Amino acid sequence: MPPPELYVTNFNKNFTGVSATTAGVVAVQQDQFDMRLVGQPLPHCPVPISKQLAYKLSRKKPPDRPFSIWHVRRNPEMRAALWARDVLRLPIKIVFTSAAQRLHSAYPRWLISNMDAVIATTPEAASFVSNVHAVVSHGVDTNQFRPAQNRSSAWRMLGYGGTFGLAAVGRIRPEKGTDIFVEAMLEVLPKHPDLVALIVGKTAKEHLSFKRKLESRIESAGLSNRLVFTGEVKPDKMPALMRALTLLVALPRYEGYGMTPLEALASGAPFIGTETGYFQEFSNDGQLGTVVGTENSAKAAAAVEAWFANPGRLSKASEIAPGFVKQQHSIEREVAGINAVYEGLWAQ
């Protein structure tokens, strides 16, 4: 078996936002390169190999390439690649994707400074790291995330009741603004008796008390059957959920990039988001989304009401959003940008 030209690492056993973006890219790249996924499995991707086997295969250069590339996205993955390149002296170069829109702490900065190339997901992210070879925004698989033929039917199929719904999608924790979403929905839901709001995401042990407080708040308001914690939704079920939504509401206190508004837009659902991540870009000057300040549940509730009060605007945004994503934020566009960085390294 000849050594592959590309290794993509995924060491986190949890399916996170980084996992989702990695999976989208690898699902396309597997038909373009002789590649191996290293670490934990990802949906629609090749069966992964172990880190030890990746080290073994990397001992030799791949055919017709001066070296293999390791594409890494997390601190432990950078460490493993640096060990391969600088300690084991294997013929590899390392590409790192950086999404953080804030200054990394000292240790990650040192790791990043030793990468052969850095890809930033936004211009702001690029301003916080060195050695940036390209700015390549994350993309969405528009074959998976696409509008429903009938949104009302798609919503009924989910089985949460009501006639239409909106959702917040992400880990249940303060950074994701789950509590801000709950407060906004406690204001919105009583005005719309047919509306159901979903809180979609996994709760880590350290955030169980945070979740319990929110559940108590919801129960006290008498809305437990209309403001629902769904738990984690598996990646293969997420497209069906997205195309059933009328709105996505993403209210994090901090977000490096933020894929859920893009997935919603590709599915025909506008969004409300906070002044973080890349949400302002996704809004297309307010045509497809409303961006409000962080820590402001009242403004978020008002934004939801504004969309519901203007059915023509909601319908128009739903109609044009999938085309916007295909043109500006498709997974094919992202992969082309990443591949250009690889080819630039190999050409050197």
Phi, psi and omega in degrees: 000117181291151179297137178289159180273343184220133172240130176242125186263147173210091186269351184271122182287339175279148178270100183256183175299321177297319178300317182297316180291323177297315181300318180299318181290312183297324180302329177273316185294335183297340177265359184248338183225159163279106191224164174226136168275135185241124176114244186263150182290155176226147182296141177064023183237164179299155175298129185285158172253167180281163175299321181296319178292324177298319176300315183297315181292331183282359181295333182244153175289147176286158178301134174066016175228145179286342180191166171270159175248133169256121178256117187239157184222357182224162181304310180298329179287322174298317180301314182297320180290321177296322176299317180296316185282315192260335178260308178282347178058042180278151183281075180226161166232156191242130175246133180239136173260126181243124179249346188297131177256048175199166182289127175294156174289175192300314184295310176301325178298320178295316178301312183297323181296342181260008175284153176282332176205145178239134172251122176263146183273342178215160175301323179294317177300324180296333183287348184257358182226162179258171174060036179283120179269334182197151170254115184229111181285151177296151180236167182245141173282101185281355170282327178277311181264105184213159182294152174282149173294326178217106185296322180298317178294319179299322178294315180301325181297335179289331174083023181263002180084180183071178180251346175204165187209162172226170185205154163250133184236122179158168179306144179278100182193161183301320182302326180278357176071029180302321180293326178292319177299314180301313180298320178296319181289329176296336176274324186278315190302319180300339181273350184224085187296342180265002183266138173238138179245133181251141172246103191255120177158163180276148176246118176287160183304321184290350180246012180295321179294324175300315179295318182298323177296321178292319178299320178296319178297318180293317180297320179298330179275357179071031186238022184298333180271357181235353175232094200246128168279117182270345192078188181288135173258125183297150184306323183286347178263347186295320179302320179295323177294313183299318183283356175269347186277147171272324177217148167253138179238111182242111187237046182292154172282330175211140175211131179292317180222291176098096183273335189297322175298323178294318178296322178294314180299317178299334180268001177090019180244120173296175185219160166245130180221170179260172183282067178207184180054212179247027190296325181297319177298316182296332185290344180054057180058036175086358179288327188246352181197161177243126180255126181239168178293157175287161177060032184224084181292328180295317178293323178296316178298318179296324179294319176299314180299323180296320177293316181294331182283349183232079183301328179296316178296317180298316180294318180296315179299317179299325182287318187267343185300315181300323178293322177300315181294317179301321184282319189255333190220039178281157178294328179296322178294318178297312183298320179299319178294319178294315182298327178296326176293316177303311184297325177296320177293313181298327181291334180295000000 
